[in-house]
């Protein structure tokens, strides 16, 4: 099979896989249902068509375009949250798309725009290397971020690694291929035979010139030190080659690699090596194209769609069928960037409860599998239920999501779905067990928490943010604004300890007492207490951490079987 046939066959096959994969993804958005509503696929398609045209022919089209340009293309949401991550995203996205349009599709786009286009001319050589360098810089930033941030190291998944590997192979094989071509004698001979009408006496001066100025390595010595010969070669070059060849120094990445491997050029600049690199580069490109609908890079399409849907839809006024479709789309819009997990208010719970589903990004992966009808193992269901129970509904994950996924709504729908399937909140048994354990202890045996002692202190330590209880001066502001306290006529009797009393008890080391009181377990995580605290005590976070510690304590002491599905 010649290279043209291989290229055409590979391109059509990869395009077919890409097209089928993309169509399947779109179909799942109209079939899958996070909330478990009763609409059929046909009803949801009809509702989408109706809503689409109603939006297109309304003033909302302006907001749609604004969201697509500012948040979808320019990614201003990412920029506001993290300039470093914005640089990473734009380097990879812009660099790769420009390479695709200018280089991979040069016969369709670049050559039509520039009549004198040739891949070996400037500025095209320089631009190709510049765009490639942008992608490589973006990948390096991504790898550094994942190595430096603890949360990102934890949530790296196979999909992310495959995408980075494919991207790296595409870029490195492309740079390596161009470097070998710079040094290649066979490439020089092919050019002379097919594009230059020269006899043997004229070829030698051209070789001398190309060896000196273009760094081609020839198997036989050429007179590069003969100035007259080189000057004659320059004349031949100007006549036969200059219209489609610029000096390779402008291809700064490939030229640097060429200089590095120049000592080994006689062994690596053969046609077989060059062809091997070409096949590797093309295969990696085709594999990347075919894999795109099934990889994290699908967010190139789904991210802007999610942002635009959020711009024009409202849960109170939108058709429930369209809302269900939007939620299914959001499951595929996740960028796997880890922003939600790094900002999760209960992420610290992972230290005591090593469940990856505590992190929003990992919980979303299990929810995606659960929603698509794939069977979850009993352990996966238990992890999903536990992770969703630990969530405080604080909205941080939703607020920081760069593609606008309403994660808070997804967690609520997940809770409803788990309840319907007979998997209620995981904390209900833990609360009863902790309270029973505390009641069983005589008052005189109440354990204070000292390093190395019994009780929770032996296995658990409050996080740095939870230790802010030491700043409390019992002003009772937290208790006064608490809606749970306000809902009881006699809150002290019903809740055991009030929020300010819990903070005060922690200062005396009475952690078991605080973990077993009703207030800890009935907290609705509205964050009113934390927002109003004049001392900056993380009241809500402390209550939830105590709850998680109580849950973990119970599971580690033999009653954890009750938490399994």
Residue pairs with C-beta under 8 A, 6 or more apart in sequence:
1 9
3 275
3 278
6 279
6 282
7 282
10 282
10 283
10 286
11 286
13 286
13 290
14 286
14 287
14 289
14 290
15 289
17 289
17 290
18 289
18 290
18 292
18 293
21 290
21 292
21 293
21 294
22 293
22 301
24 293
25 293
25 298
25 302
25 332
27 41
28 328
28 332
28 372
29 325
29 328
29 329
29 332
30 41
30 44
30 45
30 48
30 325
30 328
31 41
31 328
32 328
32 331
32 371
32 372
32 373
33 39
33 324
33 327
33 328
33 371
34 324
34 327
34 328
34 331
34 367
34 371
34 410
34 413
34 414
34 417
35 324
35 327
35 413
35 416
35 417
36 413
36 416
36 417
36 420
37 320
37 321
37 324
39 47
39 320
39 321
39 324
43 321
44 321
44 322
44 324
44 325
46 321
47 319
47 321
47 322
47 325
48 321
48 322
48 325
50 319
51 318
51 319
51 322
55 61
55 64
55 312
60 311
60 312
63 311
63 312
64 308
64 311
64 312
66 311
67 304
67 307
67 308
67 310
67 311
68 304
68 307
68 308
70 76
71 77
71 304
71 307
71 404
72 303
72 304
72 307
72 308
73 304
75 86
75 89
75 90
75 93
75 402
77 307
77 402
77 403
77 404
78 85
78 86
78 89
78 402
79 86
81 339
81 400
81 402
82 339
84 141
84 145
85 145
85 337
85 339
87 138
87 141
88 138
88 141
88 142
88 145
89 138
90 138
91 134
91 135
91 137
91 138
91 141
92 134
92 135
92 138
92 139
92 142
92 167
93 138
93 300
94 131
94 134
95 131
95 132
95 133
95 134
95 135
95 137
95 138
96 131
96 135
96 167
98 127
98 131
98 134
99 128
99 131
99 132
99 135
101 109
101 110
102 109
102 110
102 124
102 127
102 128
102 131
103 110
103 119
103 128
103 131
104 285
106 117
106 119
110 117
110 124
111 117
116 243
117 124
118 124
118 243
118 244
118 245
119 125
119 128
120 244
120 245
120 246
121 244
121 245
121 246
122 246
122 250
123 250
125 246
125 248
125 250
125 251
126 250
126 251
126 252
128 178
128 251
129 175
129 250
129 251
129 252
129 253
129 254
132 171
132 174
132 175
132 253
133 252
133 253
135 167
135 171
136 171
136 253
139 164
139 167
139 168
139 171
142 164
143 164
145 152
146 152
146 153
146 156
147 153
149 338
149 342
151 338
151 341
151 342
151 347
151 359
152 338
152 341
152 342
154 341
154 350
154 356
154 359
155 336
155 338
155 341
155 356
155 359
155 361
155 362
157 336
157 365
159 295
159 296
159 336
160 296
160 336
162 291
162 295
163 291
163 295
163 296
163 297
166 284
166 287
166 288
166 291
167 288
169 280
169 284
170 281
170 284
170 285
170 288
173 277
173 280
173 281
173 284
174 281
175 253
175 254
175 257
176 257
176 277
177 274
177 277
177 278
177 281
178 251
178 254
179 254
179 255
179 257
179 258
179 261
180 258
180 261
180 268
180 269
180 273
180 274
180 277
181 187
181 274
182 214
182 215
182 216
182 248
182 251
182 254
182 255
182 258
183 215
183 216
183 217
183 258
183 261
183 262
183 265
183 268
183 269
184 216
184 269
184 270
184 274
185 216
185 217
185 218
185 219
185 269
186 269
186 270
186 271
186 274
187 216
187 269
187 274
188 207
188 210
188 216
188 218
191 241
191 245
192 198
192 203
192 206
195 240
195 241
195 244
196 206
196 236
196 240
196 241
197 240
198 206
198 236
198 240
202 236
204 222
204 223
204 229
204 233
205 229
205 230
205 232
205 233
205 235
205 236
206 233
206 236
206 237
206 240
206 241
207 216
207 218
207 222
207 233
208 222
208 223
208 224
208 226
208 229
208 230
208 233
209 230
209 232
209 233
209 234
209 236
209 237
210 216
210 233
210 237
211 217
211 218
211 222
211 224
212 224
212 230
213 234
213 247
214 245
214 247
214 248
215 248
215 255
215 258
215 259
215 262
217 262
217 265
217 266
217 269
219 266
223 229
223 230
224 230
237 245
248 254
248 255
248 258
249 255
261 268
267 273
292 298
292 300
296 334
296 335
296 336
298 332
299 332
299 333
299 334
299 335
299 403
302 329
302 332
302 333
302 403
303 333
303 335
303 402
303 403
304 403
305 329
305 333
306 326
306 329
306 330
306 333
306 403
306 404
306 405
307 403
307 404
309 326
309 329
310 326
310 404
310 406
313 322
313 323
313 326
315 323
315 409
318 326
327 406
327 409
327 410
327 413
328 371
330 405
330 406
330 410
331 364
331 367
331 368
331 371
331 410
332 368
333 403
333 405
334 361
334 364
334 403
334 405
335 402
335 403
336 361
337 402
338 361
339 400
339 401
339 402
340 359
340 360
340 361
340 396
340 397
340 400
340 401
340 407
341 347
341 359
341 360
341 361
341 362
341 397
343 396
343 397
343 400
344 358
344 359
344 360
344 396
344 397
345 392
345 394
345 396
345 541
345 544
346 358
346 390
346 391
346 392
346 541
346 544
346 545
346 548
347 358
347 359
348 463
348 465
348 466
348 545
349 358
349 390
349 544
349 545
349 548
350 356
350 358
350 359
351 463
352 459
352 460
352 548
352 549
352 552
353 386
353 390
353 548
353 551
353 552
353 555
355 383
355 386
355 387
355 390
356 362
356 383
356 387
357 363
357 366
357 383
357 384
357 386
357 387
357 388
358 386
358 387
358 390
359 387
360 391
360 397
360 407
362 387
363 384
363 387
363 388
363 391
363 411
363 414
364 405
364 407
364 410
366 376
366 380
366 383
366 384
366 387
367 384
367 410
367 414
369 376
369 380
370 376
370 384
370 414
370 417
376 384
378 564
378 565
379 564
381 423
381 565
382 426
382 563
382 564
382 565
384 414
384 418
385 418
385 423
385 424
385 425
385 426
385 563
385 565
386 426
386 551
386 563
388 411
388 414
388 415
388 418
389 425
389 426
389 427
389 551
390 544
390 548
390 551
391 411
392 525
392 540
392 544
393 408
393 411
393 412
393 525
394 525
394 527
394 540
395 408
397 407
397 408
398 405
398 406
398 407
398 408
398 409
401 407
415 425
418 424
423 565
426 551
426 563
427 521
427 547
427 551
429 554
429 559
429 562
429 563
430 550
430 551
430 554
430 555
430 559
430 563
431 521
431 547
431 550
433 554
433 559
433 562
434 515
434 516
434 550
434 553
434 554
435 516
437 516
437 554
438 512
438 513
438 516
441 447
446 510
446 512
446 513
447 453
447 454
447 455
447 512
448 508
448 509
448 510
449 455
449 456
449 457
449 509
449 510
449 511
449 512
450 457
450 509
451 457
452 458
455 511
455 512
456 511
456 512
456 515
456 549
456 550
456 553
457 509
457 511
459 552
459 553
459 556
460 549
460 552
460 553
462 506
462 511
462 542
462 545
462 549
463 545
465 538
465 541
465 542
466 538
466 541
466 542
466 545
468 535
468 536
468 537
468 538
468 542
469 503
469 506
469 507
469 537
469 542
470 507
471 535
471 536
471 537
472 500
472 503
472 504
472 507
472 533
472 535
472 537
473 535
474 500
474 501
474 503
474 504
475 500
475 534
475 535
476 498
476 500
477 500
477 529
477 532
477 533
477 534
478 499
478 500
478 503
478 529
478 530
478 532
478 533
478 537
478 539
479 485
479 498
479 499
479 500
479 501
479 529
481 528
481 529
481 532
482 498
482 499
482 528
482 529
483 524
483 526
483 528
484 491
484 495
484 519
484 522
484 523
484 524
485 491
485 495
485 498
485 499
485 519
488 494
488 495
491 498
492 498
494 518
495 517
495 518
495 519
495 522
496 516
496 517
496 518
496 519
497 505
497 513
497 514
497 517
497 519
497 520
498 519
499 519
499 529
499 539
499 543
502 514
502 517
502 519
502 520
502 542
502 543
502 546
503 537
503 539
503 542
505 511
505 513
505 514
506 514
506 542
511 546
511 549
514 520
514 546
515 546
515 547
515 549
515 550
515 553
516 550
519 543
520 543
520 546
520 547
520 550
521 547
523 540
523 543
523 544
523 547
525 540
525 543
525 544
526 540
527 540
529 539
529 540
530 537
530 538
530 539
530 540
530 541
533 539
551 563
554 560
555 563
